[in-house]
């Protein structure tokens, strides 16, 4: 961990994670810093790449995406990065990972209907280099809100 991250930075990060719209004034009040000092700290966290972006967390189901699924792909080893990039370009695919194991690519996606899921799976199956596909549809799940692993806080706070 970067030693320049202190307890105040950690508090700022937690506040922004909890509510990305929190004002500099509110953060300043909680951290006992000036608005300008808070702004500088946030800019520094952004410049260091610790804060990648501040965005809205949406309820996909309320937007019509009733199905969440995971796809494991067995691919030709020489095509792994090509398949990885092609999956990233598919709008319904939310996350793509290269992992160690029999199925070296795992993707998470969403769909509005079972017929849309079927179409997506067929589309993915046609990508050059894809050898086999395992699909799992989520029946129920708990999605943790964005957070900072507790070990980071323990290291910063001692």
N, C-alpha and C positions, 0 to 999 in steps of 0.2 A: 504494500500500500504506500502511496505517496505521503511522505511525512508532512507535506504542506497542508494537508487536509486536517483542520482542527475541529473542535467541538462546535464552534459557531457555524462553520461551513456545513457540518453534518445537520445542524438544526435548520439551516436555510434549505438544504436539500430535502429534508423531511417535510418542511412546510410546502415547498413547491410540488412535491409528489402528492401530498394530500389535496392541494388545490393550486393548480397552475396559474390561477387568476389572482392569487394573493398579492396584495400591493406591497411595494417597497416599504411604505409607512407601517403596515402591519408587521412585516418581518423585522423592521427596525425596532418597533415596540417590544417584540418578543425577545430580540437578541440584545437589546440595549445599545444599538448602534445608530448612527445617523442614516437617513435615507441614502445619502451619497455613498457612504461606506458599504451599505447593502448592495447598491447598484454595482459598485466596483467589484465586490466579492462575487456577485452573480456573473458579471462579465468575465472575471478571471476563471470561474468554473466552466463557463462556456468555451473560452479560449483554450483551456487545458483539455477540453474534450470530455470532461466529467459530466456535464450537462450536454446531451446531444441535441435535444429540442424540448420544447414545452408544448404539449398538445392535449386535445380532448380525448377522454376515454369514452367510447360510445357503446351502447347496448346494441349489439348486432342483431339480436332477435327482434328488437323493436323496429329495426330497419328492414325486416323481412327475411333475414338469414336464419332459418330455423334449425339448420343442420350444421354441426361442426364435425370435421372428420380429420383423421390422420392417415397419411399414405406413406408406406415404407416401400422404397424402390430398390430393387437389385438392378445394377447397371453394369454395362461394360466398363471396366476400370479406365480405359482410355477415353471414355466419354463422360466421365463423372462431372467435370466442370461445365461441360456443354449442357448436360441435362439440368444441372444446378441452376445455371443462368436462365434456361428456358422456363423452368418452373417459376422463377422469380417474376417473369413477365406475364404470368397468368393472373388476371385480376382477382379471382377468388382464392388464390393461394396467399395466405397471410404470413407464413413463416416457412423457411427452408433451411435445413441443417445438413451438413456433411458429418457423418458419424462413423465410428469404428464398428464393424460388425458385418453380418451377412447381407444386410440391406443398408448400404452406406449413405442413403439419402432418406431423410424423413421430412415430410411437409405437413403443415397444418392448413386447412382450408375451411371455407364456409360455402353453403349453398342454400337456395331458397326452397328447393324441393328435391325429392328423391330422384326425379328424372334429370334434374340439373347435375346432381352428384354423379349419376351414371354417365352423362355426357362428358363431364370433367375427367372422370376416370378413363373413359375411352380416349379422350384427347391426350391425356398424359401417356397412356399406353402406346400411342403412335409416335412418341418422341424417339428419334434415333438413339440407340444405346440403352433403352429401357428393356430389361430382360424379364422382370417379374414385378408384380405389384401386390402388396398386402394393404387392405383398406380396413380401417376401424371407424365406425360412426359413434360419436359420443352420445351416450344416453343421458348422462348427468355428470356434472363436473363442478369443481370449485376453482375459480380463477382468482388467484391472489392479485390484489391490487399491486401496482408497482410499489416496490419497497427497496430499502437498502438492507442487504444481509446483516443480521445482528452481529456477526463477527467484526464487521467494519466498525460499528459503533463501539464495540468492546475494545478494539485496538486503539481507536482515537481517544476514547474516554479513560482507558487504562483499566 
